[in-house]
Amino acid sequence: AGADVMCVEKLVYAKQQLTKVRWVLAVPESSPINTAEDLQGKRISTELVNVTKKYLEEKGVNAEVEFSHGATEAKTPDLVDAIVELTETGSSLRANKLRIIDTVTESATVFIANHKSWEDPWKKKKIENLAILFHGAIIARDKVGLKMNISNEGLNTLLEKLPALRTPTISPLSGNAGYAIETVMDESVVRNIIPELKRIGAEGIIEYPLNKVIL
């Protein structure tokens, strides 16, 4: 925190979703503690010591914050009264019989560079190239590509049904036999759309994963 660096790109992703992750304040399920204010005079374990101290200060809470060297979730209730831990879905906390009482802060990965490197044209170009590739890889995580063929008569009906990141690529097949269609869409919809495409006459439907999507 407070480092004098260039923020090249914010990379908003987590293990399961393209979202920020949260640092949350959690206590044992059986704990009488329900708010941050209830932690007055208590002990908290976390890897995010300075941010936690600032959070408590803003709440007017005087509590002991100790650095955790790992296995933070296992330290309650025997060693500490509460923890501040990183979570995406909260499932790991629930598995350890912990409940969240507040969000301390949200966090995302940031691609940074020092100013000296950024001022060097050759290095800046390389850094920008990496940022483009990182961003493209993140976008591709929940996208898939889809290829198919369709008859001349079925083209307009298919295009009405077909969701796309951008306008689909349409290529005529040889011998006036119809069209080859290629598109990119959200993975969450593809399993529902493929049967629909088949019903309206699409053939040779191929779904494939994407490594990068550069918009």
N, C-alpha and C positions, 0 to 999 in steps of 0.2 A: 504494500500500500504506500502511496506517495512517491513511487519511483518515477523519475523523469524519462519516460519512454513514449514512443509513438504507438497509438492504438491503430493497428493496420486493419483488423477485421474482428468483429464480434461473431463468434461461432456458437450459435445457440443450439445445443443438442444435449441429450443425455443418453443413457444406455438403451432405454426403451422408447423414448419419444423425442421429438424435436422441440423441446421446451427447456427453460431454465430449470436448474435444480434449486432446492431450498435448504437452508440451514435452519433447523427447527429446534425449539426448546421442548424437551420431552421429559416426562416423569413416569415412574412406575404406575401401572393401572390402579393399584390400591392406594396410591399416595393421596393425602388430603390437599396437596398443592394443585390449584386450578388456574392460577394466573401468575404472571411474572412477579407481581407484587408480593405474592406469598413466599417468595424465595429470600426475603429479608433475613440476613444472617446465615443463609444456607451455603452448601458447597455445590459447585457445578464443574463438570469435567467436559473439555472440548479441545479440538485441534484449532479452533478459531478464537483464540483467547482475546485478542485486542478488539475484534468486532463485538464479541460477547460483552466485554467490559463496557464498551460504548453504549450498547443496547441497554444494559442494566442501569447505566448512569442516566440515560434519557428517561428511564422509567422511575428514577429515584430510588433504586434498589441497591443496597450495600450487601453484596454476597461475595464469597471467595470463589475465584475462577482459577482452576488449575489446568495445565496443559496435559492433554491425553496423548500417550505414546501408542495408542491403538486399542482395539477392543473396547471402545468407548461405551457401546451399548450394554456391556456386561458389568459395568461399574455401579449401576444402581440395583438395589437400594443400599447395598452393604458399604460402599465406599463414598458415594456422593448422593446428593438429594435429587439432582437433575443433570441432564446432559444437553449440549447443543451439538447436533449431528447433521450431517449431510443426508438428504433423502430425495428420492424421485417420486416414488409411489407410497411410501410409508409402510410397505409390507414387511421390511426387515425390522422396523421398530415394533410393529404389532407382533411379530414372531418372538420378539424378546420381551413381550408383555409391557410395552411402553406406550404411552399415549401422548400425542402432541398437544401442547397448550398454547403455542404461539409460533409464528414464523419470525425468525430473527432477521434474516436477509435472504434475497435470491441471488443466484450466482450463475454465470455463464463463462465458458472458456473464451479468452481473448488472445488473439495472435498479435504479438508486440514486436517492435524493433527499436534498437537504440537510434538516437538522432544522427550520429555520425554515419552509420550504415545507410540510413534513409536519405542522407544528402549525397551519397555516392550514386550516380546514375545507374551504373552496372548492377550494384547491389540492390538498389531500389526496384529495378525491373525484376530481378530474381525473387525478391520478397513479394512483389505484386503478383507474380506468376504463381507462387505458392498459395497466396490468399485466394486467387481464383480457383485453384484446384481444391483447396480445403472446402470452400463454399460449395463448389459443384458436388463434392462427395457427400456433403450434408444434405443437400437438396435431393440427391439420388436415393437416399436411404429409404424413403417411403414412396418411391416411384417405380414403375415398371414400364417396359416397352411392349407394344403389341403390334403384331403384323397379321395381315389377313388379305384374302382376295374376295372380291364381290363382283357380281354381274353388273352390266350396264344399267339394267332395270332397277337393281337394288341399291345403287349408289346413294341416292338422295335419302332414302329411308335409313340407311346405315349411318350417314353423317348426322342425321337428326338424333340418333341414339348415342352417338359416340362422344364421351367426354374426352377432352384433350387439354394438355398443358398449353399448347399453341395449336394453330390450324394444322390438321393432319396432313402428312405428305401423301399425295395421290399420284400414282404412276399408271399410265395405261398399259395393259398386258398386250402382248403380241397377238396379231390376228383378231383384233377387236373383241377379245374374249372377256373384257371387263377391266377391273382396276385392282392394283395392289395398294393397300392402305397401310401406313405406318404412323403410329402415334405414341405419345407418352401420357400416362395417367397415374392417378393415385392407386397404390397397391390395395387400399382398403375397398375399392369399388370393382376391381377387375374380376373377382370371382362371381360377382352378380351380373356383370355386363357380358361376359363370354357366352353364357347360355342364350342371352337375348340376341347377341350377334349371330349365333348359330341359327336361331329360329328365323331370322330375317334373310338368311341365305349366305352369310359369310362362310368361307371355306379356308382351309389351311391356316387356321388361327394359331399363332405362336406367341406365347408370353415369354419375355426374357428379362433378367435382372439388369440393372444399370449401375455402373461404377461411378459415373459423374454426369451431372446435368448442368450445363453452363447456360444460363439465361441471357 
